[in-house]
Amino acid sequence: MTEIKLSIGYDEYEAGQQMDQKLEELANTPEAAQLSKLVIGDWGGTYENSSEHIVETLVRLKDRFPALRSLFIGDMDSEECEVSWIMQSDLNPLFAAFPDLQSLTIKGSTDLALGQVEHAKLEELIIICGGLPSEVLASVAQAKLPALRKLELYIGVENYGFNGNLEYILAVAKPGLFPKLVYLGLKNSELQDEIAAALAQSDILDQLETLDLSEGTLTDTGAEALLASEKIRRLQALDLHHHFMSEAMTRKVAELLPQADVSDREETDKYNGEEYRYPALTE
């Protein structure tokens, strides 16, 4: 497997370097024909320049990357660009341009659009963000992805882009929507208790090996719903890390659900009589 990451540092950006130029240079190398994984990092001024030109360039050069199977757009840390500042764009053209793509990871949801998603071979779709727009959730819920095995969505919070509700979230977890799905991640949410309670008795669990409810605001309320489910007990893995369960509940879940990851217990903040809990990734 040949993997290449392209990114533009501050000095390169100030000197006028553009990501489409780097993609052109890569396309003209002998390695392009064997490239199986392409990671696009900081494309320079990412907080004000969208990924649109990257999508256009990739589509134009698609025949130069015949072996491409994995694509990551937006792989950068907070020092390069906060996740909520990453300017994405309409990524829909990538699905038709790369019919053999198996994995697509997207980081950042500002101006992100997927449109009508249809792809015969995509096995993995991951969207990492501080707030997932309802339009993107709707695109996933209506997607035709018969080969999809892993779906991992960071739901996030309203202040950073999430404008849906529990109904929008659960629409992507309809039994039979993705018949080969074995890993479902609905994570990093302020609604983690509600998501847990809704999924605990869902028939979607009958096809899953892994349920990922991590990095959100799960409390004892959501944990109780999970413990009451026989379907949950049959999972191979249950990821709950970064949670707000009490110490007693954490021990109980670890004992009764040994396949669960209950690491990274967080403490609830209290101020003026109010309680505050935050998902792991927001800004």
BAFI-3210 file (N, C-alpha, C; in Angstrom, 3 decimals, decimal comma, padded with zeros to 6 digits):
// residues 283
n [1|2|3|4|5|6|7|8|9|10|11|12|13|14|15|16|17|18|19|20|21|22|23|24|25|26|27|28|29|30|31|32|33|34|35|36|37|38|39|40|41|42|43|44|45|46|47|48|49|50|51|52|53|54|55|56|57|58|59|60|61|62|63|64|65|66|67|68|69|70|71|72|73|74|75|76|77|78|79|80|81|82|83|84|85|86|87|88|89|90|91|92|93|94|95|96|97|98|99|100|101|102|103|104|105|106|107|108|109|110|111|112|113|114|115|116|117|118|119|120|121|122|123|124|125|126|127|128|129|130|131|132|133|134|135|136|137|138|139|140|141|142|143|144|145|146|147|148|149|150|151|152|153|154|155|156|157|158|159|160|161|162|163|164|165|166|167|168|169|170|171|172|173|174|175|176|177|178|179|180|181|182|183|184|185|186|187|188|189|190|191|192|193|194|195|196|197|198|199|200|201|202|203|204|205|206|207|208|209|210|211|212|213|214|215|216|217|218|219|220|221|222|223|224|225|226|227|228|229|230|231|232|233|234|235|236|237|238|239|240|241|242|243|244|245|246|247|248|249|250|251|252|253|254|255|256|257|258|259|260|261|262|263|264|265|266|267|268|269|270|271|272|273|274|275|276|277|278|279|280|281|282|283]
n.u [000,842|000,641|001,095|000,507|000,877|-000,185|000,503|000,401|002,597|002,900|004,867|005,155|002,599|002,526|004,390|003,013|002,333|000,115|-002,448|-003,527|-001,431|000,435|-000,920|-000,963|001,785|002,219|000,613|002,119|004,198|005,893|004,889|002,214|000,480|000,462|-000,514|-002,371|-003,478|-004,420|-003,780|-004,977|-003,762|-003,401|-004,353|-003,533|-004,288|-006,696|-008,853|-010,123|-010,044|-011,719|-012,181|-012,853|-011,325|-009,558|-011,164|-012,058|-009,621|-008,782|-010,835|-010,417|-007,923|-008,351|-007,916|-005,246|-004,776|-005,330|-005,252|-006,214|-007,671|-008,246|-009,129|-008,494|-009,611|-008,631|-006,922|-005,637|-004,162|-005,201|-003,475|-002,763|-005,239|-008,298|-010,883|-013,497|-013,079|-012,213|-012,658|-014,785|-016,404|-018,565|-018,438|-019,454|-018,816|-016,604|-017,406|-018,372|-016,112|-014,170|-014,712|-013,756|-013,073|-012,646|-012,557|-013,445|-012,564|-013,441|-012,601|-013,849|-016,677|-017,761|-019,544|-019,701|-020,914|-022,622|-024,492|-026,458|-025,628|-024,040|-022,505|-020,821|-018,770|-017,729|-016,583|-016,106|-016,971|-016,182|-016,752|-015,375|-015,915|-016,929|-019,546|-022,201|-023,935|-027,478|-028,172|-026,096|-026,307|-028,791|-028,098|-026,454|-028,325|-029,926|-028,285|-026,910|-025,180|-024,141|-021,972|-021,012|-019,319|-018,348|-019,452|-018,854|-019,658|-019,153|-021,139|-021,400|-021,976|-024,451|-023,394|-021,251|-022,119|-023,961|-027,251|-029,441|-031,581|-032,548|-034,002|-032,932|-030,392|-030,859|-031,863|-029,807|-029,261|-031,011|-032,293|-031,156|-030,577|-027,860|-026,766|-024,425|-023,214|-021,155|-019,901|-020,881|-020,705|-021,949|-021,280|-019,540|-021,469|-023,917|-026,283|-025,938|-026,990|-029,669|-029,294|-028,082|-030,164|-032,108|-030,845|-030,373|-032,367|-032,707|-033,104|-030,916|-028,717|-028,542|-027,028|-024,591|-021,138|-019,599|-020,419|-020,144|-020,233|-018,768|-016,887|-018,810|-021,501|-022,361|-024,199|-025,179|-027,817|-028,015|-026,343|-027,767|-029,832|-028,383|-027,420|-029,755|-030,302|-030,389|-029,447|-027,280|-025,476|-024,617|-022,865|-019,587|-017,859|-018,063|-017,827|-017,315|-015,715|-014,518|-016,721|-019,496|-020,313|-021,055|-018,690|-019,488|-021,312|-019,626|-017,954|-019,892|-020,785|-018,389|-018,125|-020,474|-020,598|-018,187|-016,945|-016,907|-015,434|-014,641|-013,049|-011,459|-013,131|-015,117|-015,633|-018,600|-019,181|-020,133|-022,038|-023,405|-025,635|-026,242|-025,602|-022,916|-021,838|-019,540|-018,928|-016,042|-014,844|-015,241|-014,873]
n.v [-001,201|002,137|005,203|008,670|011,868|015,135|018,478|021,972|024,156|027,091|028,904|028,020|028,568|031,359|031,910|031,438|028,858|026,331|023,878|022,538|022,693|021,014|018,604|018,320|018,006|015,608|013,904|013,711|012,049|008,810|007,356|007,925|006,193|003,936|004,779|004,252|005,329|008,554|011,414|014,495|017,245|020,293|022,815|025,345|028,484|027,497|028,218|030,135|029,479|027,228|023,641|023,337|023,747|021,669|019,404|019,791|019,584|016,960|015,503|016,193|015,038|012,373|010,006|009,632|008,473|005,576|003,498|004,405|004,007|004,918|007,947|010,951|013,977|016,858|016,395|017,596|019,161|020,981|023,115|023,751|024,270|024,931|022,511|023,384|025,542|024,699|024,946|023,304|021,825|021,084|017,746|015,806|015,236|013,533|010,925|009,815|010,175|008,482|005,441|003,099|003,648|002,924|003,925|006,911|009,747|012,637|015,744|018,390|020,503|022,861|024,426|021,992|019,616|016,770|015,883|013,818|010,740|008,011|004,982|002,109|000,648|001,764|001,288|002,454|005,323|008,289|011,091|013,776|016,213|019,304|019,869|018,562|019,278|019,217|018,788|017,276|014,979|014,149|013,541|011,309|009,580|009,069|007,843|005,597|003,005|000,163|-001,438|-000,518|-000,779|000,465|003,225|006,302|008,983|012,182|013,959|016,407|019,863|022,504|025,124|024,872|023,980|021,790|021,313|019,725|017,141|014,490|012,798|013,224|012,181|009,464|008,602|007,755|005,326|003,353|000,082|-002,112|-000,103|000,158|-002,667|-004,191|-003,103|-003,065|-001,615|001,055|004,388|006,873|009,611|011,882|013,718|015,990|014,865|012,302|010,524|010,266|009,180|006,746|005,505|005,226|003,561|001,298|-000,630|-001,067|-002,681|-002,452|-003,220|-005,923|-006,503|-005,382|-005,346|-003,571|-000,831|002,567|004,999|007,025|009,853|011,726|013,094|011,112|009,868|008,418|007,912|007,263|005,053|003,236|002,543|001,169|-000,998|-002,345|-003,690|-006,602|-006,903|-005,177|-006,516|-008,530|-007,444|-007,208|-005,159|-002,158|001,157|003,603|005,627|008,718|009,973|010,789|009,267|008,215|007,213|004,819|003,815|003,550|001,472|-000,532|-000,832|-001,670|-004,133|-005,578|-005,301|-006,361|-005,964|-003,298|-000,073|002,021|004,143|007,336|008,965|011,775|014,727|016,358|019,774|022,335|025,219|028,014|026,492|025,097|022,371|021,333|019,726|018,538|017,513|015,771|016,947|020,050|023,043]
n.w [000,000|-000,945|000,508|000,725|002,116|001,671|002,404|003,206|004,553|006,698|005,738|003,102|002,140|002,392|000,490|-001,793|-002,542|-003,703|-003,090|-005,290|-007,069|-005,861|-006,075|-008,838|-009,308|-007,948|-009,475|-011,743|-011,174|-011,074|-008,929|-008,713|-010,093|-008,517|-006,130|-003,265|-000,971|-000,178|001,614|002,472|003,982|005,762|003,611|003,304|004,506|005,425|006,936|005,514|002,853|000,890|000,371|-002,240|-004,606|-004,381|-004,634|-007,277|-008,648|-008,017|-009,244|-011,899|-012,316|-011,974|-013,477|-013,249|-010,880|-010,538|-008,661|-006,292|-003,166|-000,657|000,855|002,509|003,518|004,929|007,101|009,783|012,675|015,662|015,964|013,418|012,205|013,732|014,107|013,615|012,052|009,610|006,218|004,264|001,353|-001,444|-001,712|-003,288|-006,099|-005,922|-005,472|-007,871|-009,405|-008,383|-008,511|-007,364|-004,809|-001,375|001,195|002,820|004,511|006,222|007,545|009,360|008,988|008,104|005,611|004,366|002,048|000,825|-000,947|-003,169|-002,354|-003,802|-004,183|-005,123|-003,929|-001,592|001,640|004,062|005,848|007,324|009,291|010,785|013,099|014,762|014,773|013,123|010,215|009,582|006,954|005,933|007,479|006,498|003,859|004,274|005,397|003,226|001,490|-000,948|-000,321|-000,643|000,116|002,481|005,533|007,791|009,577|010,831|012,674|013,883|015,896|017,348|018,400|018,724|018,625|016,933|014,478|014,426|013,627|013,784|015,084|017,337|015,686|013,115|013,546|014,170|011,795|010,171|011,147|010,494|010,419|007,911|006,106|005,463|004,531|005,050|007,211|010,053|011,965|013,819|014,522|016,410|017,731|020,061|020,984|022,371|022,834|023,743|025,694|024,845|022,309|023,000|024,453|022,462|020,586|022,048|022,018|019,372|016,211|014,600|015,986|015,708|013,507|013,982|014,989|016,420|018,449|018,693|020,932|021,920|023,328|023,868|025,865|027,633|030,376|033,554|032,976|030,203|030,307|031,874|030,147|028,204|029,701|030,163|027,883|026,009|023,469|023,356|024,946|023,312|021,531|020,066|020,681|022,565|022,570|024,838|025,697|027,110|028,872|031,117|033,234|036,581|039,135|040,325|038,433|036,258|037,109|037,272|034,615|033,457|034,673|033,961|031,235|029,741|027,318|026,901|026,491|028,934|029,562|030,321|032,066|032,681|034,681|035,685|035,119|037,363|037,874|039,346|040,115|037,806|035,547|033,477|030,572|028,166|024,820|023,440|021,167|019,819|019,153]
ca.u [000,000|001,379|000,375|001,153|000,169|000,176|000,057|001,100|002,955|002,663|005,832|004,796|001,384|002,902|005,157|002,102|002,109|-001,289|-002,612|-003,733|-000,111|001,035|-001,615|-000,462|003,137|002,080|000,040|003,140|005,255|005,603|004,164|000,783|-000,268|000,374|-000,993|-003,612|-004,053|-004,031|-004,213|-004,835|-003,699|-003,648|-004,132|-003,108|-005,417|-007,848|-009,949|-010,786|-010,048|-012,419|-011,603|-013,457|-010,306|-008,971|-012,122|-012,011|-008,353|-008,815|-011,735|-009,751|-006,763|-008,774|-007,337|-003,835|-004,729|-006,221|-005,205|-006,649|-008,729|-008,517|-008,951|-008,744|-009,543|-008,708|-006,159|-004,783|-004,415|-005,773|-002,483|-002,824|-006,557|-009,339|-011,758|-014,683|-012,676|-011,854|-013,669|-014,987|-017,161|-019,374|-017,550|-020,205|-018,167|-015,582|-017,990|-018,389|-014,762|-013,363|-015,664|-013,132|-012,726|-013,172|-012,601|-013,444|-012,579|-013,581|-012,477|-014,388|-018,025|-018,216|-019,866|-019,629|-022,103|-022,389|-025,476|-027,015|-024,477|-024,225|-021,191|-020,972|-017,671|-017,266|-016,752|-015,874|-017,238|-015,915|-016,815|-014,876|-016,237|-017,485|-020,988|-022,570|-025,172|-028,583|-028,167|-025,143|-026,959|-029,834|-027,428|-026,040|-029,531|-030,500|-027,202|-026,920|-023,826|-024,383|-020,784|-020,539|-019,126|-018,087|-019,961|-018,451|-020,066|-019,047|-022,364|-021,029|-022,869|-025,114|-022,531|-020,245|-022,651|-025,039|-028,550|-030,467|-032,158|-032,382|-034,591|-031,941|-029,286|-031,289|-032,184|-028,666|-029,111|-032,171|-031,930|-031,262|-030,116|-026,544|-026,879|-023,156|-022,652|-020,808|-019,381|-021,657|-020,282|-022,725|-020,439|-019,196|-022,750|-024,603|-027,473|-025,433|-027,942|-030,830|-028,842|-027,891|-031,464|-032,800|-030,170|-030,273|-033,355|-032,880|-032,733|-029,625|-027,698|-028,464|-026,014|-023,354|-020,103|-019,119|-021,198|-019,264|-020,966|-017,722|-016,518|-019,960|-021,898|-023,088|-024,288|-025,778|-029,113|-027,772|-025,739|-028,837|-030,516|-027,503|-027,370|-031,046|-030,477|-029,719|-028,767|-025,995|-024,590|-024,119|-021,859|-018,187|-017,191|-018,894|-016,880|-017,962|-014,689|-014,901|-018,120|-019,777|-020,907|-020,507|-017,701|-020,198|-021,859|-018,491|-017,570|-020,982|-020,734|-017,188|-018,352|-021,563|-020,335|-016,720|-016,453|-017,039|-014,335|-015,202|-011,936|-011,610|-014,317|-015,065|-016,441|-019,564|-018,939|-021,316|-021,892|-024,681|-026,717|-026,417|-024,603|-022,414|-021,046|-019,114|-018,273|-014,586|-014,417|-016,246|-014,234]
ca.v [000,000|003,378|006,296|009,974|013,004|016,437|019,608|023,222|024,887|028,541|029,567|027,654|029,305|032,760|031,999|031,259|027,452|025,933|022,426|021,982|022,541|019,798|017,454|018,211|017,449|014,201|013,177|013,559|011,149|007,385|006,820|008,221|005,026|002,937|005,409|003,663|006,185|009,960|012,229|015,928|017,970|021,730|023,262|026,738|029,394|026,586|028,895|031,045|028,858|025,947|022,491|023,229|023,604|020,337|018,476|019,990|019,063|015,503|014,981|016,379|014,149|011,056|008,895|009,495|007,758|004,418|002,559|005,084|003,306|005,618|009,390|011,725|015,404|017,704|015,832|018,621|019,312|022,273|024,166|024,135|024,885|024,319|021,711|024,153|026,580|024,090|025,232|022,224|022,212|019,976|016,630|014,808|014,776|012,517|009,579|009,346|010,224|007,364|004,345|002,018|004,134|002,096|004,666|008,366|010,439|014,083|016,490|019,729|020,446|024,160|024,414|020,632|019,050|015,469|015,690|012,474|009,834|006,674|004,403|000,663|-000,045|002,432|000,464|003,236|006,757|008,917|012,548|014,280|017,643|019,770|020,038|018,003|019,888|018,297|018,458|016,189|013,789|013,720|012,911|009,977|008,772|008,730|007,345|004,223|002,507|-001,254|-002,115|000,185|-001,591|001,334|004,589|006,981|010,374|013,068|014,758|017,749|020,750|023,547|026,293|024,622|023,482|020,804|021,985|018,704|016,643|013,045|012,137|013,282|011,277|008,067|008,253|007,081|004,029|002,516|-001,295|-002,409|001,000|-000,285|-004,084|-004,796|-002,299|-003,784|-000,616|002,287|005,395|008,105|009,968|013,287|014,411|016,434|014,016|010,933|009,720|009,985|008,258|005,439|004,928|004,862|002,448|000,134|-001,649|-001,024|-003,881|-002,244|-003,912|-007,320|-006,662|-004,710|-005,896|-002,480|000,394|003,611|006,139|007,675|011,257|012,594|013,455|009,982|009,846|007,201|007,696|006,494|003,776|002,347|002,034|000,184|-002,182|-003,039|-004,257|-007,863|-006,702|-004,544|-007,532|-009,408|-006,746|-007,537|-003,988|-001,004|002,227|004,669|006,459|010,114|009,927|011,474|008,336|008,240|006,168|003,568|003,314|003,133|000,133|-001,457|-001,096|-002,461|-005,492|-006,260|-005,238|-006,410|-005,536|-001,845|000,825|003,057|005,006|008,785|009,490|013,217|015,271|017,379|021,111|022,929|026,657|028,669|025,519|024,433|021,366|021,489|018,615|018,899|016,479|015,892|017,776|021,057|024,073]
ca.w [000,000|-001,041|001,155|000,643|002,696|001,147|003,213|002,918|005,756|006,680|004,851|001,726|001,787|002,220|-000,759|-002,922|-002,883|-003,708|-003,036|-006,631|-007,663|-005,295|-006,668|-010,214|-009,226|-007,578|-010,614|-012,777|-010,700|-011,285|-007,783|-008,807|-010,582|-007,452|-004,906|-002,774|000,071|-000,285|002,755|002,248|005,233|005,662|002,232|003,320|004,706|005,440|007,615|004,577|001,524|000,986|-000,329|-003,574|-005,656|-004,222|-005,246|-008,731|-009,162|-007,912|-010,279|-013,195|-012,403|-011,462|-014,240|-012,886|-009,600|-010,724|-007,529|-005,072|-002,433|000,595|000,710|003,728|003,214|006,106|008,210|010,401|014,099|016,040|015,781|012,008|012,023|014,553|013,249|013,232|011,095|008,326|005,194|003,298|000,167|-001,970|-002,037|-004,058|-007,339|-005,669|-005,492|-009,259|-009,973|-007,878|-008,269|-006,602|-003,475|-000,293|002,452|002,727|005,793|006,066|008,800|009,193|008,416|007,625|004,174|003,821|001,400|000,185|-002,000|-003,297|-002,293|-004,366|-004,453|-005,009|-003,248|-000,382|002,834|005,275|005,761|008,613|009,277|012,060|013,160|016,021|014,605|011,816|009,727|009,311|005,531|005,735|008,049|005,562|002,718|004,693|005,611|001,925|000,645|-001,459|-000,074|-000,336|000,642|003,675|006,731|008,933|009,518|012,059|012,568|015,038|015,826|017,756|019,148|017,937|018,437|015,902|013,219|014,489|013,627|013,648|016,323|017,478|014,514|012,041|013,871|014,095|010,404|009,550|011,811|010,185|010,045|006,489|005,255|004,998|004,922|005,471|008,294|011,289|012,906|013,796|015,482|016,540|018,873|020,236|020,954|023,578|022,947|023,833|026,458|023,998|021,259|023,637|024,785|021,222|019,927|022,936|021,641|017,920|015,447|013,939|016,770|015,300|012,461|014,359|015,859|017,263|018,593|019,219|021,499|022,696|023,188|024,078|027,227|028,211|031,833|034,098|032,320|028,987|030,668|032,338|028,954|027,579|030,555|030,108|026,544|025,680|022,194|023,658|025,520|022,249|020,734|020,312|021,258|022,877|022,892|025,608|026,314|027,328|029,316|032,369|034,175|037,929|039,381|040,581|037,171|035,433|037,567|036,943|033,172|033,196|035,155|033,249|029,793|029,692|026,007|026,818|026,841|029,804|029,960|030,191|032,754|032,887|035,761|035,294|035,652|038,005|038,039|039,683|040,173|036,513|035,209|032,112|030,054|026,823|024,008|023,353|020,044|019,457|018,314]
c.u [000,872|000,544|001,189|000,260|000,724|-000,343|000,914|001,334|002,763|003,593|005,535|003,592|001,699|003,683|004,296|001,840|000,627|-001,389|-002,839|-002,403|000,572|000,375|-001,165|000,922|003,089|001,576|001,070|004,300|004,895|004,779|002,658|-000,036|-000,447|-000,222|-002,335|-004,286|-003,500|-004,633|-003,930|-004,875|-004,065|-003,359|-003,817|-004,274|-006,726|-009,067|-010,692|-010,853|-010,663|-011,685|-012,096|-012,412|-009,620|-009,866|-012,054|-010,741|-008,310|-009,699|-011,080|-008,611|-007,094|-008,124|-005,864|-003,658|-005,625|-006,269|-005,730|-007,836|-009,126|-008,183|-009,359|-008,570|-009,716|-007,942|-005,193|-005,131|-004,861|-004,775|-002,434|-004,135|-007,557|-010,346|-012,973|-014,362|-012,351|-012,984|-013,723|-015,831|-018,045|-018,431|-018,231|-019,492|-017,137|-016,145|-018,019|-016,985|-013,911|-014,267|-015,087|-012,723|-013,400|-013,324|-012,537|-013,552|-012,566|-013,430|-012,884|-015,733|-018,545|-018,338|-019,744|-020,972|-021,715|-023,361|-026,061|-025,861|-024,848|-022,848|-021,256|-019,942|-017,210|-017,603|-016,673|-016,122|-017,107|-015,973|-016,486|-015,139|-016,773|-018,977|-021,414|-023,911|-026,236|-028,616|-027,211|-025,697|-028,023|-029,226|-026,995|-027,242|-030,165|-029,476|-027,431|-025,473|-023,909|-023,195|-020,318|-020,498|-018,903|-018,614|-019,662|-018,714|-019,885|-020,225|-022,104|-022,146|-023,384|-024,194|-021,519|-020,807|-023,760|-026,374|-029,694|-031,072|-031,982|-032,925|-033,615|-030,817|-029,690|-031,627|-031,041|-028,459|-030,318|-031,715|-032,148|-030,782|-028,766|-026,406|-025,593|-022,515|-022,388|-020,250|-020,204|-021,153|-021,156|-022,242|-020,263|-020,442|-023,202|-025,852|-027,096|-026,358|-029,130|-030,476|-028,700|-029,215|-032,201|-032,175|-030,181|-031,223|-033,566|-032,423|-031,417|-028,526|-027,524|-027,379|-024,660|-022,418|-019,641|-020,103|-020,315|-020,115|-020,008|-017,691|-017,683|-020,245|-022,711|-023,031|-024,878|-027,105|-028,956|-027,198|-026,788|-029,585|-029,690|-027,475|-028,653|-031,270|-029,693|-028,947|-027,383|-024,997|-023,978|-023,079|-020,455|-017,450|-018,199|-017,947|-017,632|-016,944|-015,012|-016,400|-018,250|-020,538|-020,276|-019,479|-018,375|-020,742|-020,732|-018,042|-018,631|-020,953|-019,526|-017,379|-019,363|-021,385|-018,824|-016,126|-016,468|-015,756|-014,941|-014,096|-012,317|-012,921|-014,117|-015,962|-017,371|-019,197|-020,242|-021,043|-023,267|-025,868|-026,985|-025,287|-024,212|-021,534|-020,734|-018,558|-016,785|-014,131|-015,529|-015,607|-013,131]
c.v [001,245|004,514|007,577|011,009|014,288|017,518|020,811|023,950|026,380|029,246|029,267|028,457|030,775|032,964|031,734|029,823|027,112|024,405|021,830|021,817|021,268|018,543|017,235|017,571|015,965|013,371|012,905|012,666|009,699|006,782|006,993|006,998|003,964|003,498|004,824|004,510|007,589|010,727|013,688|016,617|019,429|022,190|024,751|027,688|028,646|027,211|029,865|030,489|027,474|024,857|022,362|023,002|022,247|019,297|018,586|019,392|017,544|014,892|015,085|015,383|012,698|009,886|008,669|008,722|006,516|003,465|003,170|004,370|004,027|007,098|010,081|013,184|016,200|017,202|016,869|018,742|020,737|023,410|024,640|024,849|024,174|023,631|022,510|025,257|026,009|024,312|024,082|022,727|021,038|018,864|015,571|014,346|013,670|011,106|008,999|009,269|009,026|006,180|003,182|002,437|003,270|002,852|006,161|008,940|011,935|014,715|017,933|019,681|021,794|024,142|023,020|020,226|017,732|015,208|014,289|011,477|008,464|006,131|002,909|000,009|000,606|001,605|001,265|004,707|007,337|010,427|013,044|015,776|018,004|019,992|019,617|018,598|018,841|017,888|017,312|014,891|013,251|013,041|011,495|009,063|008,323|008,097|005,900|003,719|001,028|-001,983|-001,530|-000,733|-000,734|002,738|005,246|008,470|011,087|014,042|016,208|018,537|021,871|024,722|026,114|023,850|022,466|021,535|020,993|018,356|015,129|012,301|012,112|012,274|009,828|007,633|007,534|005,686|003,137|001,105|-001,526|-001,307|000,662|-001,753|-004,733|-004,065|-003,150|-002,836|000,655|003,202|006,627|008,742|011,476|014,162|014,861|015,592|012,557|010,020|009,310|009,010|006,846|004,764|004,457|003,646|001,169|-000,988|-001,722|-002,321|-003,701|-002,999|-005,361|-007,555|-006,091|-005,599|-004,848|-001,325|001,413|004,811|007,009|009,188|012,227|012,821|012,347|010,025|008,511|006,885|006,864|005,130|002,777|001,737|000,966|-001,112|-003,002|-003,772|-005,549|-007,738|-006,084|-005,581|-008,433|-008,739|-007,243|-006,386|-002,861|000,101|003,382|005,668|007,943|010,174|010,649|010,565|008,502|007,124|004,820|002,970|002,851|001,726|-000,907|-001,829|-001,965|-003,916|-006,241|-006,254|-005,224|-005,992|-004,014|-001,127|001,970|003,990|006,481|009,289|010,970|013,624|016,358|018,719|021,657|024,402|027,282|027,703|024,788|023,429|021,498|020,294|018,910|017,683|016,759|016,884|018,751|022,091|023,463]
c.w [000,000|-000,481|001,052|001,309|002,116|002,073|002,871|004,226|005,589|005,690|003,387|001,255|001,528|000,919|-001,992|-003,327|-002,749|-003,717|-004,422|-007,366|-007,152|-005,865|-008,108|-010,218|-008,889|-008,754|-011,699|-012,341|-011,006|-010,155|-007,895|-009,188|-009,512|-006,159|-004,475|-001,693|-000,062|000,878|002,432|003,605|005,031|004,236|002,160|003,433|004,785|006,097|006,695|003,156|001,630|000,225|-001,763|-004,654|-005,577|-004,886|-006,764|-009,332|-009,113|-008,999|-011,646|-013,390|-012,053|-012,194|-013,928|-011,578|-009,646|-009,532|-006,233|-004,431|-001,144|000,434|002,008|003,355|004,495|007,303|008,759|011,874|014,400|015,893|014,333|011,706|012,919|013,643|012,774|012,231|009,719|007,324|004,186|002,129|-000,243|-002,432|-002,907|-005,331|-007,137|-005,782|-006,905|-009,846|-009,575|-007,512|-007,484|-005,193|-002,405|001,017|002,184|004,130|005,533|007,441|008,552|008,499|007,949|006,106|003,553|003,216|000,754|-000,955|-001,984|-003,415|-002,858|-004,747|-004,173|-004,105|-001,953|000,855|004,130|005,004|007,159|008,435|010,680|012,113|014,539|015,964|013,218|011,351|009,395|007,840|005,229|006,313|007,104|004,338|003,063|004,832|004,300|000,986|000,206|-001,409|000,310|000,277|001,978|004,891|007,976|008,655|010,858|011,891|013,900|014,962|016,238|018,415|018,249|017,646|017,318|014,708|013,276|014,589|013,444|014,996|016,343|016,262|013,339|012,289|013,663|012,677|009,717|010,131|011,586|009,795|008,550|005,572|004,634|005,408|005,410|006,654|009,530|012,355|012,742|014,902|015,379|017,834|018,988|020,263|022,340|023,841|023,157|024,630|025,595|022,880|021,828|023,917|023,532|020,558|020,751|022,561|020,130|017,260|014,698|014,677|016,340|014,242|012,856|015,161|016,873|017,254|019,309|019,628|022,318|022,495|023,347|025,547|027,893|029,735|032,281|033,422|031,055|029,282|031,135|031,157|028,260|028,382|030,485|028,792|026,359|024,370|022,407|024,157|024,456|021,354|021,067|020,991|021,438|023,355|023,565|026,155|026,186|027,623|030,650|033,339|035,556|038,082|039,581|039,290|036,249|035,803|037,171|035,467|032,840|033,605|034,307|031,730|029,595|028,343|025,858|027,218|027,644|030,318|029,800|030,801|033,040|034,055|035,225|035,933|036,242|038,260|038,247|039,630|038,878|036,296|033,745|031,745|028,592|026,091|023,860|022,285|019,689|018,542|017,459]
res [m|t|e|i|k|l|s|i|g|y|d|e|y|e|a|g|q|q|m|d|q|k|l|e|e|l|a|n|t|p|e|a|a|q|l|s|k|l|v|i|g|d|w|g|g|t|y|e|n|s|s|e|h|i|v|e|t|l|v|r|l|k|d|r|f|p|a|l|r|s|l|f|i|g|d|m|d|s|e|e|c|e|v|s|w|i|m|q|s|d|l|n|p|l|f|a|a|f|p|d|l|q|s|l|t|i|k|g|s|t|d|l|a|l|g|q|v|e|h|a|k|l|e|e|l|i|i|i|c|g|g|l|p|s|e|v|l|a|s|v|a|q|a|k|l|p|a|l|r|k|l|e|l|y|i|g|v|e|n|y|g|f|n|g|n|l|e|y|i|l|a|v|a|k|p|g|l|f|p|k|l|v|y|l|g|l|k|n|s|e|l|q|d|e|i|a|a|a|l|a|q|s|d|i|l|d|q|l|e|t|l|d|l|s|e|g|t|l|t|d|t|g|a|e|a|l|l|a|s|e|k|i|r|r|l|q|a|l|d|l|h|h|h|f|m|s|e|a|m|t|r|k|v|a|e|l|l|p|q|a|d|v|s|d|r|e|e|t|d|k|y|n|g|e|e|y|r|y|p|a|l|t|e]
***
